[in-house]
């Protein structure tokens, strides 16, 4: 259950996102140095840009790059190759009062046999959460258990032929199997957002699952990308549907992860981009969405998936202003493993419900995920990334002791 993370008997400290001692307390000097070297490397925009192509080329030639990746990007951003491999990360996060969200991050395998094995693995993450208080929530991507072209066709409202109808029936069965397991074990499960041209199908499936399993507590969460111009409207519309049909809404709020793909597709197909034209507009909608969820917190389970310090601060202030307990079971902060430790561990130390995504899977299979993380941390206009600057600050603090 979502209430299980964090120790309510532990003493909390005032919230301070600048406290790098708390943020990096679980990292040894060597681990901090390794992180420094890695972020220094991926801070180079050229390397971050050509890295994926070079790696793919090296793998095709059979060059031994897997070991290098495993000891660098994979070590920083992933928990291991299996659930068991993630044990040390789960334990370390728990020591800092941060929960784990096991995320099976294998991408791009669009074959029927793989859908069944991926479904089984997702269910194993839920079973792990059901038996381990350190694992807070679970998560999955519908494109991992369904053909993307089928989801696009459903999203566009196109008619399915007989074989496609049978295929989609199987997809619904897999989604229900996952969500029913989560319901039985009382483990919240988040359905990740994806590209706009498949999102309508995902939204529909998520709402169907909420209507089945969110009657008494929030089990199923849909994800709302606030960089979409219709993101805020969609959130509010889904809340009205929840009110109408008598279920609780699970809402994970993110800014969005497919900016370049969305813009390139809109340009290629000559339609208006569904993404806000400015970061400021995205930030504004994200923070409005936070306020909306807090205003309706009795009926909305909120997971604030953000690496934005200002949004985290705004949410803490919204809770305070509304006299909502900071460890309310309907409010969660979430970040990715290997990023924004100054947010995660300081929020947790102050008593807020906090969890980290812990991706795992075979090294080669999680490369798309890893390269997205590297790209996110690339410097803009030659400036050091936020992650690198925080690591430098902590190294200097330790040297001064």
N, C-alpha and C positions, 0 to 999 in steps of 0.2 A: 504494500500500500504506500501511497505517496507520503504518508505521515512518518514512515519509518526512518527516514534519513536524518542524520544529525542527532546529537545527544542533547535532549532538552535539559538535562541536569548539568551540562557543561557551562562554565562561565563564559559569557560573551564579552567582547571588547568593542570599543567605539569603532565605527566604520571609517577606514582610511585607505583609499585606493593607492596612495603613494607608499604604503608600507611594503617595501620589497623584502624585508626580513621574513614577514609572514608568507608572502607570495612564493619565495624560493626556499623556505625552511627545509623542505624535503629533498633538496638537491645538494649533493656534495660539491666541493670545490671543482672536482674533475667534471662532474655532470654539468655544472654551470659553465665551465670553460668549453665543453663540447657544444653546448647550446649556443654560446657566443660565436664559436667558429662557424656553426651551421647558419645562423642568422646573418652573419657577416657575408657568407657565401651567397645565400639566396637574396641578400640585399642588392646584389648585382643584377640589374634589370636584364642585361643581355643574357646572362646565364639562365635566369628564370624563364626567359622567352624561348631559348633554343634547347634548354635542358630536356624537355619531353621528347623532342624529335631525335636528339642525340641518343638518349637512352633507348628509345624504340629501335633505332638503327643498330645500336650495340647489341641489344637482345637478339635481333634477327641474325646477326653475325655470330651469335653464341659467345660473345665476350662476357667475362665474369663480372658483371656490374651489379648483380643481385646482392652480393655480400656488401658492397659499398653502400647501396641504398639502405639495406637493412641496418647498417651501423650509423646511418646519418638521418635521413628524412623519416624512415620507418621508426627508428628508435625514438625520435622526438614526438611524432604525431600519432603513433599506433601503439596499442597495448600488447600485441603479439600476433601470432598466426592462428591461434585458437583461443577458446574461452579460458582454458586452463593456463595458457601462456600469459593471460592478462592478470593473473593473481597478484603479482607484485605491484602493478599499477593500481589495482582495486584497493589493495591494502594501504598504499601510500596516500591515495586520495582520501580514504576513510580516516587516516591519521590526522588529516587536515579538515575533517568534518565535511568533506565534499563527497557526494554520492557518485556512482558510476552509471553511465548509460551505455550498455554494450551495443555496439553498432557493427553488424556484419557488413563490411564495406566493399564486397566484391561487386564490380560493375561490368556492364556491357556484354554479359553472356546471355544471349537471347535464344535459348533452346528449351524445349519442353522438359527434358530430363533435369536440367539445371533449376527450373522453377520449383520442382518438387524438393530437391535437395536444399535449395535456399530457404524454402518455407520451413523445412524441418530444422534448419540451423537457427532461423529466427525464433522458432518455438523453444529451442534450447536456451536462447538468451532470456526468454520470459520465464522459463522454469528456473534458471539460475537466479533471476531476480526474486522469484517467489520463495526461494530457499535461503537467500543471502541478504540480510538487511543492508549491506553496503552497496547493493545494486538497486538503484532507486526507480528507474523507469526503463522501458524498452522502446525500440524504434525500428522502423523498416521503410523501404522504398517500394512502392507498388511496381515500378519498372523492373525490380529484381525478381518479381514473380509473375510478370505479364509482358507480353510483346508490346513494344512501344508503338508500333504502327496500329495495333488494335486499339490501344488507349487513345491514340490520336483520332481514329475514326469514330470512336464512341464520343469523344469530346466534341467533335464537329457535328454530332447529331446525324451522322450518316447511317443508312440502313446496313445491317450486318447480314451476310448470307448465312446459310444453315451451318456451315462449318465454323464460321466466326462466332455465331451464337453459342455453339457448343464450347468453343474455346473460351468465350467470355464467361460462360457458366462456371467453368473450371477456375477462372480467375477469382470470381466471387466466392467460390468455395474455399480457396486458399486464404483469401482475406478474412473470411468468417472464421476459419479454423484458427488463425492467429489471434483474432480479437476475442474469440470464445475462450481460448486458453488464458489470455490475459484477464478476462472477466472471472473465470473460475479461480485463478490464483490471486486475484485482486492486485494485479500489477498494471499500472498505467502504461499504455502503448501509444506512441506517437507515429503518425503517418507523415512521412516527409513530403514536402512540396517538391514539384518538379517543373519542367518547362511549361509555359502557358498553354501550348497547343495540346498538352495531355492532361492539364490540371482539372478541367471540368469533370472528366471521368473519375479522377482521384477524389475530388470534392464530393461527388455523388456517393461513391463507395464509403467514404469517411462518415458522411451524414447517416447513411443507412446503418452503419455499425454503431454510431452513437445512439440512434433510435432504439437499437436492440439492447445495448449494454451500458448506457449512461443514464439509467433511470434513477438510481439511488446514489451513485458516486461517479466521479469522472474517471472512466477507464480509457476511452478512445479519444485521442487528440488529433485534430487536423492541423495543418501548418499553413499560416497565412504570410505571404510574401508582400511586405509593404512597399517594395520598390515598384510594384505593379500599380498602375493608376487606378485599378478597380479593387485593390487589396482591401482597403478600409471598408468600402461598400460591401464587399463579399463577406467580411467578418460580421458586419452589422446585420446583413440579410440572413446569415446562418444563425445568428442569435435569435432573430425573429422566428425562424423555423423551429428552433429548439423550444422557444416559448409556446408556439402553436401546438407542437406535437408532444410537449411535456417531457423533454429530456434535457440533460445538462450538456453544455457546450464545452468541449475541450479545445483550447486554442493555444497553439505554439506560435509565437510571433517572431518572425525573422525579417531581415531586410531583403535578402534574396541572393541566390548563388549562381544565376545563369545570365548575368548582365550582357556579356559579350555575345553569347549565343542568341539571346532575344533580339538584340540590336541588329546583328548580322542577318538573321532570318527575316526580320521585318524589312530590312533594306533589299534583300534578294528577292523577296516576294512582293515588294512594293505595297506594304500596308503600314499603317501608323504603329510605331513601336508601342507595346503595352507597358513599357517601363517609364517611370518619371524621367523628365529631362534633366533634373538636377538632384544632387545628393540632398540638398536642403529640403526639397519636397518629400523625398523619401523619409528623412529624419522627422519631419513634421507629422507625416501620417503614422509613422511608427509610434511616436510619443502620444498621439491622439488615441491610437489603438490601445496603448497601455492604460490610458485614463478610462477608456470605455470599459475595458475588462475589469478594472478595479471598481468602477461604479456598479458593476453587475456581478461582483465576486461571489455572491451566494449561488449563482447559477452558471458561472464560468470558471473552469479550471485553466489557469494561465501559466504557461511556460515561456518566460522571456528569454529567447535564444538570441543573445546579443553580445558582441565584443565592444560595444560602444559605451564608454564610461558615463557619458552624460545621460543616456537612456537608463542605465542602471541606477544612477543617482535620482533621476526623476521618479522611477518606480518606488524607490525607498521613501521618497517624500510623499508620494501619493498614498502609500500605505499609512504613513504617519498621520497625514491630514485626515484620513478617513477612519483613524483609530482601529486599523486592522492589525492584528498581531503579525509580527514580522515572520513568524514561522507558520502562518496560516497554511493549511494543507492544499489550498487552491492556488498558491503562489510559489513559483519556482524560477530561479535564475539558472541559466545554462550556457556553458561555453565549451569549446573544443579542447581536447587534450593537446597540450603543447603550446597553447596560446592563451593569453590574457589571464595568467595565473594571479596577477595583481587584483583582478576582479573576483575570480572564483574563490580564492582562499581568504581574501579579506571579507567578502560577503559572508562566507561560511563562519569565519571567526567572530563576526558580529551577530551571528544567530539566524541568518536568512537561509532558507532551503536552497541549496546549490548543488548542481551536478555537472559532471563533465562527460561529453561524448567520448567514448573510448573505442575507436575503430579497431577492427582486427580482421585478419584474413591472410591468405598467402601473399607474400611480398609482391609478386608480379601482378596479382589480381587487384591489388589496392593502389597500383600506380596512378590511375586517374585521380583518386582522392588525394594522394600525396602531392601531385603536381598542382592541384588547386590550392592546397595549403601553402606551397612555396610561392605561388603567384600572389596570393593574398598578402603575403608578408614582404613583397618586393617594394623597395623604396620608390617614392614619387619625387621627381625632380632632384634626385641625388640625396635626399634627406634620409637619415637613418630611420628604419622602421621602428614603430613603437615597441615591438618586442625586443629588438636589439638595444634600444635605449634603456629599457628597464633592466635588462641583464647587465649592462655596463654599470648602471647605478648600484646594483647589488654587489658586483665585483669590487667596486670602489669602497662600498661600505664595509665589506669584509676585510679588505686590505688595511683599512683605517683602524681596525680593532686592535 
